[in-house]
Amino acid sequence: MAPLRSWLALILLVALDVVTPSSVSPEEEEITESPGEEETATRAIPEDWKPDLPAPETEENAEDEEGFVGREPPPPPSETKLWVTPAKLASMPVVQVDKDTDLADFGKFRLADGVKAKFASPEFPDEYPRYVWNTWQFLAADGGGPLRLSCGVVDLGLGDTVRVHPEGGENFTFHSYDFRIEVYAASAMLVELRSDRQDSGRLQCTVRAGPVDATEEAETVEEEVEEFPADLKKVDLNYAECGKTKFSTRIVGGTEPPAHAFPWLVALQTRKRKKQFCGGTIINERFILTAAHCVDRRKPTGLAIAVAKHKRRDDPTEKIFNVKNIKIHEKYNRATQDRDIAIIELTRSLRSMIADERGWVRPICLPRKTCRSENNCYTARSAILAGWGLLDSTFFEGPATVQYVKVPVLSNNQCQENYAKDRIGITRRMVCAGYPDGGKDSCQGDSGGPMAVVSADEVYTLAGVVSFGKGCALPGYPGVYVRVSEFTDWIRDNTRL
């Protein structure tokens, strides 16, 4: 598996942050840096070194006559027979609601004063199917009102909309980049959920009737609270079962592992077109670690995460999770690829999947000490690389399934010597791995994925994140990875549950 070489090298004109060769042996190496050290000016990375990442997805602007985003041609009758449009809703009877309750997927409802009614998208808490149109109408009781709509779960597919029409007031349209909805109406309100053929999502809302008391006035919207059995404990960083796999992964050479042998491995995909382009690693029940260059300039609404995945295409076991937030390291340097690390927050927890006895989903362990503080640099250790990246950089076709390989970790001094002729800087926040003669490596498509070391009792620790390199598995050019041990405080501060 030649994989990870996402974008390859970075040319430093002057590198204060570069480790230079010395007489220190690899085993004794301690990576140091001057206090307050900062990056200096560099030349831009050549265009032909950059990986072929898909363009970030955005909301399409054009709407067809039905008001759906990017839908051509109009839908056939077979796909619209379950739609509940405002026109169809008009002929339905009004249902009186006199107590707090959960409502149907559509309908007309008259709410008594003081009543709180909850409604959600079809199949909630699972995602609604593609190509739906559901409508709800809410009426205040005679002499009652006002109505207040608040949605705590707004996880819409790309191109999908929620449209709210308060009687006598301004209409509102909410998109996939909106995460909260709150609208007031004097006595009547119409709510539409419209989804196109390309994506799915989730919606859960509450409608209150009558005056808002002081307690409710202080509220914004109801946050979704995922409920778990009492014995299903929170899965935080380095929890008891991290880094453990139920499958044998003893490696001889690059090969296909058993399905789900690396249960922390995930795939980053474009949300609408499902185009896979990078890897990532589960570190707790809600957060994924990846490379900054994989998510740079991307919006959460254009990204999806595939977990429990083995086959690159059409994997029946994979589950897709939408993204709530992306956090790129504040000092990420696009020119040098220093601090090429990012955190992805999912909209839903993986806790139930992690607890599944099949062991298809697990977080990996993180280093507990920095390289500098404990001389924990992994030099001369074997590292395990896994992903769906290119097997050969000259043929742009990825493998059918996950591939993995074992490579030796190099000292930063050795790695700097390898890249010195190209004037590429290797900082203390990087770690390198590969064979002198090449042949085994990460490659394009593996970017953001894990470089792990395994203990004698077969517990995996995330030593690196696939970052860059020159070509794939070329002699004299090891892969370069983000050294995770130097970012554990930053990771902990940004992944609190």
Protein Blocks (a to p, Z undefined) as FASTA:
>chain_A
ZZlklnocaddfbdfkbccddfbdfklpccdddehiacdddddddfklpccddddddddf
bdcfkopahiacdddfklmmmpccfklmmmpccdddfbdcdddfbdcddddehiacdddd
ehiabdcdehiaddddddddehiacdddddfbdcddehiacddddehiacddddfkbcbd
cdddfkbccddddddfkbccdddddddedjddfklmmpcbdcddddddfklccddehifk
goiafbdcbdfbdcdddehklmmbccdddfklopafbdcddfbfkbccddfklmgoiafk
lpccdehifbfghpakbccdddfbdcddfklcfklopaiacddddfbdfklmmmpmnlpa
ccddddfbdfklnopnopoiacddddjbdfbfkbccdcfbdcddddddddfklmmmmmmm
nopacdfkbcceddfkgoiacdehjgoiacddddfkopacdfbdcfbdehjhighiacdd
ddfklmmmmmmmmmcZZ
